[in-house]
């Protein structure tokens, strides 16, 4: 049986948060079944980033955007400005975890 996509409410809230932090730079969002995550792409004049928000994070959060704001995700994205990076956002034991790897 195929997995259902998480509720659109946290996805919408996260997209709004990213668009406030990176106006005009959020180009694509979509569910990636193989990754079990919602992918947000941020494209700017010097590079590109992907933010993968794991299904567990989306399902566990009533206020996902606030948790991302408190996690300093935007700061990490700004610091990696000239690099192509992928950021995986998960929730482990009630704590937001962000891992960064090179984007191929």
C-alpha angles and dihedrals in degrees: 000000000000118000118250121240116249120260113290092229098079091040090054092046092050092048090050090050092050092046090053091050095041108027113203093359103093100096108165139014129178147141115268108202094192091055095038087224142105110245123214118187121206115194123185137163095276102037152318138270135190123211113199113195109197120231091241091057091050093048094045097051130082090173103030095159092056091050091050091049090052091046091063092234091149090054090054091050092049092049091052092049099131094038129079103237139170117212119199114201117200137158118232124178091342094309128110111239124193123192123187128204135166114277110232 
